Amino acid sequence: MNVLFIGGTGIISSASSRLALDKGIDLHHLNRGISSSIRRVDGVKNILADIHDEDAVQEALGNRHFDAVVDWIAFHPDDIRRDIRLF
């Protein structure tokens, strides 16, 4: 299974990332890569882009496709609408 986590480096999402990898999931993180509290998880494929810049996200993703997308930083309805447009 090919999965994308938007964010993925927080306390809960980094623990979920390790679990996903342990289960054999091909995991990607989409984030800016600049957080001072970033928790890198060995085995994750990192994609650098700011989710709030749809053009940059589309360019960074290229022709990749995912079986599931989890947005750990969707806090407003507009965030979900953006995700639906992108994915």
PyMOL Python script that loads the backbone (N, CA, C, O; Angstrom):
from pymol import cmd

cmd.read_pdbstr("""\
ATOM      1  N   MET A   1       0.839  -1.167   0.000  1.00  0.00           N
ATOM      2  CA  MET A   1       0.000   0.000   0.000  1.00  0.00           C
ATOM      3  C   MET A   1       0.888   1.237   0.000  1.00  0.00           C
ATOM      4  O   MET A   1       1.886   1.286   0.719  1.00  0.00           O
ATOM      5  N   ASN A   2       0.538   2.215  -0.787  1.00  0.00           N
ATOM      6  CA  ASN A   2       1.282   3.453  -0.957  1.00  0.00           C
ATOM      7  C   ASN A   2       0.487   4.576  -0.277  1.00  0.00           C
ATOM      8  O   ASN A   2      -0.622   4.897  -0.704  1.00  0.00           O
ATOM      9  N   VAL A   3       1.052   5.170   0.777  1.00  0.00           N
ATOM     10  CA  VAL A   3       0.320   6.139   1.597  1.00  0.00           C
ATOM     11  C   VAL A   3       1.101   7.440   1.713  1.00  0.00           C
ATOM     12  O   VAL A   3       2.329   7.440   1.802  1.00  0.00           O
ATOM     13  N   LEU A   4       0.363   8.551   1.709  1.00  0.00           N
ATOM     14  CA  LEU A   4       0.939   9.885   1.905  1.00  0.00           C
ATOM     15  C   LEU A   4       0.407  10.467   3.199  1.00  0.00           C
ATOM     16  O   LEU A   4      -0.804  10.522   3.415  1.00  0.00           O
ATOM     17  N   PHE A   5       1.318  10.900   4.059  1.00  0.00           N
ATOM     18  CA  PHE A   5       0.962  11.678   5.241  1.00  0.00           C
ATOM     19  C   PHE A   5       1.320  13.129   4.955  1.00  0.00           C
ATOM     20  O   PHE A   5       2.461  13.434   4.607  1.00  0.00           O
ATOM     21  N   ILE A   6       0.354  14.018   5.099  1.00  0.00           N
ATOM     22  CA  ILE A   6       0.623  15.451   5.018  1.00  0.00           C
ATOM     23  C   ILE A   6       0.971  15.874   6.438  1.00  0.00           C
ATOM     24  O   ILE A   6       0.167  15.720   7.358  1.00  0.00           O
ATOM     25  N   GLY A   7       2.161  16.401   6.606  1.00  0.00           N
ATOM     26  CA  GLY A   7       2.713  16.601   7.938  1.00  0.00           C
ATOM     27  C   GLY A   7       3.536  15.356   8.239  1.00  0.00           C
ATOM     28  O   GLY A   7       4.497  15.051   7.534  1.00  0.00           O
ATOM     29  N   GLY A   8       3.157  14.652   9.277  1.00  0.00           N
ATOM     30  CA  GLY A   8       3.783  13.364   9.557  1.00  0.00           C
ATOM     31  C   GLY A   8       4.937  13.393  10.534  1.00  0.00           C
ATOM     32  O   GLY A   8       5.521  12.349  10.825  1.00  0.00           O
ATOM     33  N   THR A   9       5.285  14.576  11.057  1.00  0.00           N
ATOM     34  CA  THR A   9       6.444  14.638  11.952  1.00  0.00           C
ATOM     35  C   THR A   9       6.074  15.093  13.361  1.00  0.00           C
ATOM     36  O   THR A   9       6.956  15.360  14.178  1.00  0.00           O
ATOM     37  N   GLY A  10       4.788  15.183  13.648  1.00  0.00           N
ATOM     38  CA  GLY A  10       4.354  15.523  14.996  1.00  0.00           C
ATOM     39  C   GLY A  10       4.452  14.325  15.917  1.00  0.00           C
ATOM     40  O   GLY A  10       4.891  13.253  15.499  1.00  0.00           O
ATOM     41  N   ILE A  11       4.055  14.491  17.146  1.00  0.00           N
ATOM     42  CA  ILE A  11       4.167  13.411  18.130  1.00  0.00           C
ATOM     43  C   ILE A  11       3.308  12.216  17.718  1.00  0.00           C
ATOM     44  O   ILE A  11       3.798  11.088  17.666  1.00  0.00           O
ATOM     45  N   ILE A  12       2.033  12.459  17.426  1.00  0.00           N
ATOM     46  CA  ILE A  12       1.131  11.360  17.061  1.00  0.00           C
ATOM     47  C   ILE A  12       1.458  10.837  15.668  1.00  0.00           C
ATOM     48  O   ILE A  12       1.526   9.626  15.456  1.00  0.00           O
ATOM     49  N   SER A  13       1.658  11.746  14.719  1.00  0.00           N
ATOM     50  CA  SER A  13       1.877  11.301  13.338  1.00  0.00           C
ATOM     51  C   SER A  13       3.221  10.597  13.160  1.00  0.00           C
ATOM     52  O   SER A  13       3.324   9.695  12.330  1.00  0.00           O
ATOM     53  N   SER A  14       4.239  10.976  13.904  1.00  0.00           N
ATOM     54  CA  SER A  14       5.519  10.265  13.770  1.00  0.00           C
ATOM     55  C   SER A  14       5.402   8.856  14.355  1.00  0.00           C
ATOM     56  O   SER A  14       5.993   7.916  13.823  1.00  0.00           O
ATOM     57  N   ALA A  15       4.648   8.702  15.441  1.00  0.00           N
ATOM     58  CA  ALA A  15       4.411   7.358  15.988  1.00  0.00           C
ATOM     59  C   ALA A  15       3.604   6.529  14.986  1.00  0.00           C
ATOM     60  O   ALA A  15       3.878   5.344  14.794  1.00  0.00           O
ATOM     61  N   SER A  16       2.614   7.150  14.353  1.00  0.00           N
ATOM     62  CA  SER A  16       1.818   6.460  13.334  1.00  0.00           C
ATOM     63  C   SER A  16       2.672   6.105  12.124  1.00  0.00           C
ATOM     64  O   SER A  16       2.460   5.073  11.488  1.00  0.00           O
ATOM     65  N   SER A  17       3.629   6.955  11.812  1.00  0.00           N
ATOM     66  CA  SER A  17       4.548   6.674  10.701  1.00  0.00           C
ATOM     67  C   SER A  17       5.361   5.425  10.982  1.00  0.00           C
ATOM     68  O   SER A  17       5.501   4.562  10.115  1.00  0.00           O
ATOM     69  N   ARG A  18       5.898   5.324  12.188  1.00  0.00           N
ATOM     70  CA  ARG A  18       6.690   4.131  12.539  1.00  0.00           C
ATOM     71  C   ARG A  18       5.824   2.869  12.476  1.00  0.00           C
ATOM     72  O   ARG A  18       6.276   1.827  12.000  1.00  0.00           O
ATOM     73  N   LEU A  19       4.595   2.961  12.950  1.00  0.00           N
ATOM     74  CA  LEU A  19       3.689   1.813  12.910  1.00  0.00           C
ATOM     75  C   LEU A  19       3.375   1.419  11.463  1.00  0.00           C
ATOM     76  O   LEU A  19       3.383   0.237  11.117  1.00  0.00           O
ATOM     77  N   ALA A  20       3.100   2.423  10.623  1.00  0.00           N
ATOM     78  CA  ALA A  20       2.802   2.154   9.206  1.00  0.00           C
ATOM     79  C   ALA A  20       3.974   1.443   8.541  1.00  0.00           C
ATOM     80  O   ALA A  20       3.774   0.480   7.802  1.00  0.00           O
ATOM     81  N   LEU A  21       5.183   1.904   8.795  1.00  0.00           N
ATOM     82  CA  LEU A  21       6.364   1.269   8.214  1.00  0.00           C
ATOM     83  C   LEU A  21       6.517  -0.165   8.723  1.00  0.00           C
ATOM     84  O   LEU A  21       6.856  -1.072   7.964  1.00  0.00           O
ATOM     85  N   ASP A  22       6.261  -0.354  10.023  1.00  0.00           N
ATOM     86  CA  ASP A  22       6.346  -1.703  10.594  1.00  0.00           C
ATOM     87  C   ASP A  22       5.350  -2.657   9.932  1.00  0.00           C
ATOM     88  O   ASP A  22       5.596  -3.861   9.856  1.00  0.00           O
ATOM     89  N   LYS A  23       4.230  -2.119   9.457  1.00  0.00           N
ATOM     90  CA  LYS A  23       3.186  -2.919   8.799  1.00  0.00           C
ATOM     91  C   LYS A  23       3.461  -3.106   7.309  1.00  0.00           C
ATOM     92  O   LYS A  23       2.674  -3.742   6.608  1.00  0.00           O
ATOM     93  N   GLY A  24       4.578  -2.554   6.822  1.00  0.00           N
ATOM     94  CA  GLY A  24       4.964  -2.741   5.431  1.00  0.00           C
ATOM     95  C   GLY A  24       4.393  -1.722   4.464  1.00  0.00           C
ATOM     96  O   GLY A  24       4.433  -1.926   3.251  1.00  0.00           O
ATOM     97  N   ILE A  25       3.866  -0.634   4.986  1.00  0.00           N
ATOM     98  CA  ILE A  25       3.311   0.420   4.124  1.00  0.00           C
ATOM     99  C   ILE A  25       4.441   1.234   3.506  1.00  0.00           C
ATOM    100  O   ILE A  25       5.408   1.582   4.184  1.00  0.00           O
ATOM    101  N   ASP A  26       4.314   1.533   2.227  1.00  0.00           N
ATOM    102  CA  ASP A  26       5.241   2.419   1.509  1.00  0.00           C
ATOM    103  C   ASP A  26       4.807   3.843   1.831  1.00  0.00           C
ATOM    104  O   ASP A  26       3.859   4.354   1.235  1.00  0.00           O
ATOM    105  N   LEU A  27       5.499   4.489   2.778  1.00  0.00           N
ATOM    106  CA  LEU A  27       5.037   5.753   3.348  1.00  0.00           C
ATOM    107  C   LEU A  27       5.826   6.949   2.840  1.00  0.00           C
ATOM    108  O   LEU A  27       7.054   6.929   2.765  1.00  0.00           O
ATOM    109  N   HIS A  28       5.079   7.991   2.495  1.00  0.00           N
ATOM    110  CA  HIS A  28       5.645   9.276   2.074  1.00  0.00           C
ATOM    111  C   HIS A  28       5.143  10.356   3.036  1.00  0.00           C
ATOM    112  O   HIS A  28       4.003  10.306   3.499  1.00  0.00           O
ATOM    113  N   HIS A  29       5.997  11.321   3.327  1.00  0.00           N
ATOM    114  CA  HIS A  29       5.597  12.512   4.067  1.00  0.00           C
ATOM    115  C   HIS A  29       5.684  13.707   3.129  1.00  0.00           C
ATOM    116  O   HIS A  29       6.679  13.882   2.426  1.00  0.00           O
ATOM    117  N   LEU A  30       4.649  14.521   3.122  1.00  0.00           N
ATOM    118  CA  LEU A  30       4.677  15.801   2.415  1.00  0.00           C
ATOM    119  C   LEU A  30       4.706  16.881   3.476  1.00  0.00           C
ATOM    120  O   LEU A  30       3.746  17.047   4.229  1.00  0.00           O
ATOM    121  N   ASN A  31       5.798  17.609   3.535  1.00  0.00           N
ATOM    122  CA  ASN A  31       5.899  18.726   4.472  1.00  0.00           C
ATOM    123  C   ASN A  31       6.975  19.692   4.007  1.00  0.00           C
ATOM    124  O   ASN A  31       7.680  19.447   3.028  1.00  0.00           O
ATOM    125  N   ARG A  32       7.081  20.792   4.733  1.00  0.00           N
ATOM    126  CA  ARG A  32       8.053  21.825   4.357  1.00  0.00           C
ATOM    127  C   ARG A  32       9.471  21.465   4.746  1.00  0.00           C
ATOM    128  O   ARG A  32      10.424  22.019   4.198  1.00  0.00           O
ATOM    129  N   GLY A  33       9.624  20.541   5.687  1.00  0.00           N
ATOM    130  CA  GLY A  33      10.956  20.104   6.098  1.00  0.00           C
ATOM    131  C   GLY A  33      11.721  21.142   6.898  1.00  0.00           C
ATOM    132  O   GLY A  33      12.948  21.087   6.973  1.00  0.00           O
ATOM    133  N   ILE A  34      10.999  22.101   7.505  1.00  0.00           N
ATOM    134  CA  ILE A  34      11.710  23.172   8.206  1.00  0.00           C
ATOM    135  C   ILE A  34      11.343  23.297   9.671  1.00  0.00           C
ATOM    136  O   ILE A  34      11.897  24.152  10.362  1.00  0.00           O
ATOM    137  N   SER A  35      10.443  22.492  10.166  1.00  0.00           N
ATOM    138  CA  SER A  35      10.007  22.596  11.553  1.00  0.00           C
ATOM    139  C   SER A  35      11.177  22.344  12.491  1.00  0.00           C
ATOM    140  O   SER A  35      11.985  21.441  12.274  1.00  0.00           O
ATOM    141  N   SER A  36      11.252  23.159  13.538  1.00  0.00           N
ATOM    142  CA  SER A  36      12.333  22.965  14.518  1.00  0.00           C
ATOM    143  C   SER A  36      12.106  21.696  15.336  1.00  0.00           C
ATOM    144  O   SER A  36      13.038  21.166  15.941  1.00  0.00           O
ATOM    145  N   SER A  37      10.868  21.215  15.351  1.00  0.00           N
ATOM    146  CA  SER A  37      10.571  20.013  16.145  1.00  0.00           C
ATOM    147  C   SER A  37      10.402  18.785  15.252  1.00  0.00           C
ATOM    148  O   SER A  37       9.766  17.807  15.649  1.00  0.00           O
ATOM    149  N   ILE A  38      10.970  18.837  14.048  1.00  0.00           N
ATOM    150  CA  ILE A  38      10.762  17.757  13.074  1.00  0.00           C
ATOM    151  C   ILE A  38      11.322  16.441  13.606  1.00  0.00           C
ATOM    152  O   ILE A  38      12.437  16.379  14.123  1.00  0.00           O
ATOM    153  N   ARG A  39      10.532  15.416  13.465  1.00  0.00           N
ATOM    154  CA  ARG A  39      10.929  14.073  13.862  1.00  0.00           C
ATOM    155  C   ARG A  39      11.075  13.241  12.602  1.00  0.00           C
ATOM    156  O   ARG A  39      10.082  12.810  12.015  1.00  0.00           O
ATOM    157  N   ARG A  40      12.276  13.023  12.198  1.00  0.00           N
ATOM    158  CA  ARG A  40      12.522  12.218  11.004  1.00  0.00           C
ATOM    159  C   ARG A  40      12.311  10.745  11.354  1.00  0.00           C
ATOM    160  O   ARG A  40      12.718  10.273  12.416  1.00  0.00           O
ATOM    161  N   VAL A  41      11.678  10.053  10.449  1.00  0.00           N
ATOM    162  CA  VAL A  41      11.425   8.628  10.649  1.00  0.00           C
ATOM    163  C   VAL A  41      12.139   7.877   9.531  1.00  0.00           C
ATOM    164  O   VAL A  41      11.832   8.057   8.353  1.00  0.00           O
ATOM    165  N   ASP A  42      13.090   7.039   9.911  1.00  0.00           N
ATOM    166  CA  ASP A  42      13.841   6.267   8.920  1.00  0.00           C
ATOM    167  C   ASP A  42      12.878   5.389   8.122  1.00  0.00           C
ATOM    168  O   ASP A  42      12.014   4.715   8.682  1.00  0.00           O
ATOM    169  N   GLY A  43      13.050   5.415   6.798  1.00  0.00           N
ATOM    170  CA  GLY A  43      12.225   4.605   5.916  1.00  0.00           C
ATOM    171  C   GLY A  43      11.126   5.371   5.211  1.00  0.00           C
ATOM    172  O   GLY A  43      10.530   4.873   4.256  1.00  0.00           O
ATOM    173  N   VAL A  44      10.853   6.584   5.677  1.00  0.00           N
ATOM    174  CA  VAL A  44       9.840   7.429   5.038  1.00  0.00           C
ATOM    175  C   VAL A  44      10.473   8.153   3.865  1.00  0.00           C
ATOM    176  O   VAL A  44      11.603   8.632   3.955  1.00  0.00           O
ATOM    177  N   LYS A  45       9.739   8.229   2.763  1.00  0.00           N
ATOM    178  CA  LYS A  45      10.180   9.021   1.606  1.00  0.00           C
ATOM    179  C   LYS A  45       9.610  10.423   1.780  1.00  0.00           C
ATOM    180  O   LYS A  45       8.394  10.599   1.863  1.00  0.00           O
ATOM    181  N   ASN A  46      10.488  11.417   1.836  1.00  0.00           N
ATOM    182  CA  ASN A  46      10.059  12.793   2.079  1.00  0.00           C
ATOM    183  C   ASN A  46       9.855  13.549   0.772  1.00  0.00           C
ATOM    184  O   ASN A  46      10.663  13.462  -0.152  1.00  0.00           O
ATOM    185  N   ILE A  47       8.758  14.290   0.719  1.00  0.00           N
ATOM    186  CA  ILE A  47       8.432  15.165  -0.404  1.00  0.00           C
ATOM    187  C   ILE A  47       8.320  16.563   0.183  1.00  0.00           C
ATOM    188  O   ILE A  47       7.505  16.805   1.073  1.00  0.00           O
ATOM    189  N   LEU A  48       9.137  17.481  -0.316  1.00  0.00           N
ATOM    190  CA  LEU A  48       9.157  18.831   0.246  1.00  0.00           C
ATOM    191  C   LEU A  48       8.258  19.769  -0.539  1.00  0.00           C
ATOM    192  O   LEU A  48       8.460  19.995  -1.732  1.00  0.00           O
ATOM    193  N   ALA A  49       7.259  20.313   0.151  1.00  0.00           N
ATOM    194  CA  ALA A  49       6.377  21.347  -0.394  1.00  0.00           C
ATOM    195  C   ALA A  49       5.500  21.840   0.744  1.00  0.00           C
ATOM    196  O   ALA A  49       5.275  21.129   1.723  1.00  0.00           O
ATOM    197  N   ASP A  50       5.015  23.049   0.606  1.00  0.00           N
ATOM    198  CA  ASP A  50       4.076  23.630   1.565  1.00  0.00           C
ATOM    199  C   ASP A  50       2.670  23.299   1.087  1.00  0.00           C
ATOM    200  O   ASP A  50       2.279  23.725   0.001  1.00  0.00           O
ATOM    201  N   ILE A  51       1.903  22.553   1.868  1.00  0.00           N
ATOM    202  CA  ILE A  51       0.570  22.130   1.469  1.00  0.00           C
ATOM    203  C   ILE A  51      -0.336  23.309   1.139  1.00  0.00           C
ATOM    204  O   ILE A  51      -1.316  23.144   0.412  1.00  0.00           O
ATOM    205  N   HIS A  52      -0.031  24.482   1.653  1.00  0.00           N
ATOM    206  CA  HIS A  52      -0.844  25.668   1.375  1.00  0.00           C
ATOM    207  C   HIS A  52      -0.550  26.283   0.002  1.00  0.00           C
ATOM    208  O   HIS A  52      -1.235  27.217  -0.415  1.00  0.00           O
ATOM    209  N   ASP A  53       0.452  25.771  -0.693  1.00  0.00           N
ATOM    210  CA  ASP A  53       0.801  26.221  -2.043  1.00  0.00           C
ATOM    211  C   ASP A  53       0.480  25.076  -3.013  1.00  0.00           C
ATOM    212  O   ASP A  53       1.320  24.218  -3.282  1.00  0.00           O
ATOM    213  N   GLU A  54      -0.758  25.085  -3.531  1.00  0.00           N
ATOM    214  CA  GLU A  54      -1.225  23.961  -4.355  1.00  0.00           C
ATOM    215  C   GLU A  54      -0.353  23.722  -5.581  1.00  0.00           C
ATOM    216  O   GLU A  54      -0.106  22.572  -5.946  1.00  0.00           O
ATOM    217  N   ASP A  55       0.115  24.785  -6.217  1.00  0.00           N
ATOM    218  CA  ASP A  55       0.974  24.616  -7.392  1.00  0.00           C
ATOM    219  C   ASP A  55       2.268  23.901  -7.013  1.00  0.00           C
ATOM    220  O   ASP A  55       2.716  23.001  -7.724  1.00  0.00           O
ATOM    221  N   ALA A  56       2.868  24.302  -5.892  1.00  0.00           N
ATOM    222  CA  ALA A  56       4.112  23.668  -5.442  1.00  0.00           C
ATOM    223  C   ALA A  56       3.874  22.206  -5.090  1.00  0.00           C
ATOM    224  O   ALA A  56       4.724  21.355  -5.354  1.00  0.00           O
ATOM    225  N   VAL A  57       2.722  21.913  -4.494  1.00  0.00           N
ATOM    226  CA  VAL A  57       2.408  20.525  -4.136  1.00  0.00           C
ATOM    227  C   VAL A  57       2.255  19.683  -5.396  1.00  0.00           C
ATOM    228  O   VAL A  57       2.807  18.586  -5.483  1.00  0.00           O
ATOM    229  N   GLN A  58       1.516  20.189  -6.363  1.00  0.00           N
ATOM    230  CA  GLN A  58       1.327  19.441  -7.613  1.00  0.00           C
ATOM    231  C   GLN A  58       2.658  19.189  -8.302  1.00  0.00           C
ATOM    232  O   GLN A  58       2.889  18.106  -8.840  1.00  0.00           O
ATOM    233  N   GLU A  59       3.526  20.179  -8.286  1.00  0.00           N
ATOM    234  CA  GLU A  59       4.844  20.012  -8.909  1.00  0.00           C
ATOM    235  C   GLU A  59       5.684  18.990  -8.140  1.00  0.00           C
ATOM    236  O   GLU A  59       6.340  18.144  -8.748  1.00  0.00           O
ATOM    237  N   ALA A  60       5.666  19.063  -6.812  1.00  0.00           N
ATOM    238  CA  ALA A  60       6.457  18.143  -6.001  1.00  0.00           C
ATOM    239  C   ALA A  60       5.960  16.701  -6.117  1.00  0.00           C
ATOM    240  O   ALA A  60       6.755  15.762  -6.089  1.00  0.00           O
ATOM    241  N   LEU A  61       4.648  16.531  -6.248  1.00  0.00           N
ATOM    242  CA  LEU A  61       4.080  15.184  -6.341  1.00  0.00           C
ATOM    243  C   LEU A  61       4.286  14.565  -7.710  1.00  0.00           C
ATOM    244  O   LEU A  61       4.371  13.343  -7.835  1.00  0.00           O
ATOM    245  N   GLY A  62       4.368  15.399  -8.738  1.00  0.00           N
ATOM    246  CA  GLY A  62       4.525  14.874 -10.084  1.00  0.00           C
ATOM    247  C   GLY A  62       3.385  13.930 -10.425  1.00  0.00           C
ATOM    248  O   GLY A  62       2.217  14.278 -10.254  1.00  0.00           O
ATOM    249  N   ASN A  63       3.712  12.747 -10.902  1.00  0.00           N
ATOM    250  CA  ASN A  63       2.665  11.798 -11.291  1.00  0.00           C
ATOM    251  C   ASN A  63       2.470  10.696 -10.243  1.00  0.00           C
ATOM    252  O   ASN A  63       1.922   9.638 -10.552  1.00  0.00           O
ATOM    253  N   ARG A  64       2.921  10.944  -8.993  1.00  0.00           N
ATOM    254  CA  ARG A  64       2.729   9.950  -7.926  1.00  0.00           C
ATOM    255  C   ARG A  64       1.235   9.787  -7.619  1.00  0.00           C
ATOM    256  O   ARG A  64       0.456  10.736  -7.709  1.00  0.00           O
ATOM    257  N   HIS A  65       0.869   8.575  -7.261  1.00  0.00           N
ATOM    258  CA  HIS A  65      -0.501   8.276  -6.845  1.00  0.00           C
ATOM    259  C   HIS A  65      -0.444   7.523  -5.528  1.00  0.00           C
ATOM    260  O   HIS A  65       0.491   6.762  -5.281  1.00  0.00           O
ATOM    261  N   PHE A  66      -1.437   7.734  -4.690  1.00  0.00           N
ATOM    262  CA  PHE A  66      -1.453   7.121  -3.368  1.00  0.00           C
ATOM    263  C   PHE A  66      -2.764   6.380  -3.148  1.00  0.00           C
ATOM    264  O   PHE A  66      -3.819   6.792  -3.631  1.00  0.00           O
ATOM    265  N   ASP A  67      -2.677   5.280  -2.409  1.00  0.00           N
ATOM    266  CA  ASP A  67      -3.864   4.517  -2.044  1.00  0.00           C
ATOM    267  C   ASP A  67      -4.653   5.224  -0.949  1.00  0.00           C
ATOM    268  O   ASP A  67      -5.873   5.080  -0.862  1.00  0.00           O
ATOM    269  N   ALA A  68      -3.955   5.983  -0.118  1.00  0.00           N
ATOM    270  CA  ALA A  68      -4.591   6.736   0.960  1.00  0.00           C
ATOM    271  C   ALA A  68      -3.763   7.980   1.244  1.00  0.00           C
ATOM    272  O   ALA A  68      -2.539   7.975   1.112  1.00  0.00           O
ATOM    273  N   VAL A  69      -4.456   9.047   1.638  1.00  0.00           N
ATOM    274  CA  VAL A  69      -3.807  10.300   2.039  1.00  0.00           C
ATOM    275  C   VAL A  69      -4.362  10.671   3.412  1.00  0.00           C
ATOM    276  O   VAL A  69      -5.576  10.709   3.616  1.00  0.00           O
ATOM    277  N   VAL A  70      -3.453  10.945   4.350  1.00  0.00           N
ATOM    278  CA  VAL A  70      -3.838  11.357   5.701  1.00  0.00           C
ATOM    279  C   VAL A  70      -3.293  12.758   5.923  1.00  0.00           C
ATOM    280  O   VAL A  70      -2.084  12.982   5.845  1.00  0.00           O
ATOM    281  N   ASP A  71      -4.186  13.700   6.200  1.00  0.00           N
ATOM    282  CA  ASP A  71      -3.757  15.082   6.455  1.00  0.00           C
ATOM    283  C   ASP A  71      -3.784  15.329   7.957  1.00  0.00           C
ATOM    284  O   ASP A  71      -4.847  15.493   8.556  1.00  0.00           O
ATOM    285  N   TRP A  72      -2.600  15.352   8.552  1.00  0.00           N
ATOM    286  CA  TRP A  72      -2.473  15.556   9.994  1.00  0.00           C
ATOM    287  C   TRP A  72      -2.634  17.023  10.379  1.00  0.00           C
ATOM    288  O   TRP A  72      -2.729  17.340  11.565  1.00  0.00           O
ATOM    289  N   ILE A  73      -2.667  17.923   9.395  1.00  0.00           N
ATOM    290  CA  ILE A  73      -2.717  19.359   9.718  1.00  0.00           C
ATOM    291  C   ILE A  73      -3.921  20.046   9.081  1.00  0.00           C
ATOM    292  O   ILE A  73      -3.878  21.248   8.816  1.00  0.00           O
ATOM    293  N   ALA A  74      -4.988  19.300   8.835  1.00  0.00           N
ATOM    294  CA  ALA A  74      -6.230  19.886   8.314  1.00  0.00           C
ATOM    295  C   ALA A  74      -7.075  20.320   9.507  1.00  0.00           C
ATOM    296  O   ALA A  74      -7.600  19.485  10.244  1.00  0.00           O
ATOM    297  N   PHE A  75      -7.201  21.632   9.691  1.00  0.00           N
ATOM    298  CA  PHE A  75      -7.916  22.159  10.847  1.00  0.00           C
ATOM    299  C   PHE A  75      -9.179  22.934  10.475  1.00  0.00           C
ATOM    300  O   PHE A  75      -9.997  23.241  11.343  1.00  0.00           O
ATOM    301  N   HIS A  76      -9.340  23.248   9.198  1.00  0.00           N
ATOM    302  CA  HIS A  76     -10.469  24.073   8.752  1.00  0.00           C
ATOM    303  C   HIS A  76     -11.107  23.429   7.522  1.00  0.00           C
ATOM    304  O   HIS A  76     -10.446  22.686   6.797  1.00  0.00           O
ATOM    305  N   PRO A  77     -12.385  23.711   7.287  1.00  0.00           N
ATOM    306  CA  PRO A  77     -13.044  23.157   6.092  1.00  0.00           C
ATOM    307  C   PRO A  77     -12.306  23.476   4.792  1.00  0.00           C
ATOM    308  O   PRO A  77     -12.288  22.653   3.877  1.00  0.00           O
ATOM    309  N   ASP A  78     -11.701  24.654   4.703  1.00  0.00           N
ATOM    310  CA  ASP A  78     -10.946  24.993   3.485  1.00  0.00           C
ATOM    311  C   ASP A  78      -9.769  24.047   3.267  1.00  0.00           C
ATOM    312  O   ASP A  78      -9.402  23.767   2.125  1.00  0.00           O
ATOM    313  N   ASP A  79      -9.169  23.548   4.365  1.00  0.00           N
ATOM    314  CA  ASP A  79      -8.073  22.590   4.239  1.00  0.00           C
ATOM    315  C   ASP A  79      -8.567  21.305   3.580  1.00  0.00           C
ATOM    316  O   ASP A  79      -7.878  20.736   2.733  1.00  0.00           O
ATOM    317  N   ILE A  80      -9.740  20.854   3.958  1.00  0.00           N
ATOM    318  CA  ILE A  80     -10.302  19.629   3.385  1.00  0.00           C
ATOM    319  C   ILE A  80     -10.683  19.850   1.923  1.00  0.00           C
ATOM    320  O   ILE A  80     -10.451  18.982   1.081  1.00  0.00           O
ATOM    321  N   ARG A  81     -11.261  20.999   1.621  1.00  0.00           N
ATOM    322  CA  ARG A  81     -11.608  21.302   0.215  1.00  0.00           C
ATOM    323  C   ARG A  81     -10.350  21.309  -0.659  1.00  0.00           C
ATOM    324  O   ARG A  81     -10.374  20.804  -1.782  1.00  0.00           O
ATOM    325  N   ARG A  82      -9.274  21.868  -0.160  1.00  0.00           N
ATOM    326  CA  ARG A  82      -7.998  21.879  -0.898  1.00  0.00           C
ATOM    327  C   ARG A  82      -7.518  20.447  -1.127  1.00  0.00           C
ATOM    328  O   ARG A  82      -7.097  20.094  -2.229  1.00  0.00           O
ATOM    329  N   ASP A  83      -7.583  19.633  -0.088  1.00  0.00           N
ATOM    330  CA  ASP A  83      -7.135  18.233  -0.211  1.00  0.00           C
ATOM    331  C   ASP A  83      -7.952  17.482  -1.263  1.00  0.00           C
ATOM    332  O   ASP A  83      -7.410  16.689  -2.033  1.00  0.00           O
ATOM    333  N   ILE A  84      -9.237  17.734  -1.287  1.00  0.00           N
ATOM    334  CA  ILE A  84     -10.095  17.070  -2.281  1.00  0.00           C
ATOM    335  C   ILE A  84      -9.677  17.511  -3.693  1.00  0.00           C
ATOM    336  O   ILE A  84      -9.642  16.690  -4.610  1.00  0.00           O
ATOM    337  N   ARG A  85      -9.365  18.784  -3.866  1.00  0.00           N
ATOM    338  CA  ARG A  85      -8.903  19.254  -5.187  1.00  0.00           C
ATOM    339  C   ARG A  85      -7.591  18.577  -5.577  1.00  0.00           C
ATOM    340  O   ARG A  85      -7.421  18.155  -6.721  1.00  0.00           O
ATOM    341  N   LEU A  86      -6.676  18.476  -4.636  1.00  0.00           N
ATOM    342  CA  LEU A  86      -5.350  17.943  -4.939  1.00  0.00           C
ATOM    343  C   LEU A  86      -5.331  16.434  -5.115  1.00  0.00           C
ATOM    344  O   LEU A  86      -4.574  15.917  -5.937  1.00  0.00           O
ATOM    345  N   PHE A  87      -6.156  15.719  -4.354  1.00  0.00           N
ATOM    346  CA  PHE A  87      -6.047  14.267  -4.338  1.00  0.00           C
ATOM    347  C   PHE A  87      -7.304  13.587  -4.808  1.00  0.00           C
ATOM    348  O   PHE A  87      -7.362  12.358  -4.849  1.00  0.00           O
TER     349      PHE A  87
END
""", "prot")
cmd.dss("prot")
cmd.show_as("cartoon", "prot")
cmd.util.cbc("prot")
cmd.orient("prot")
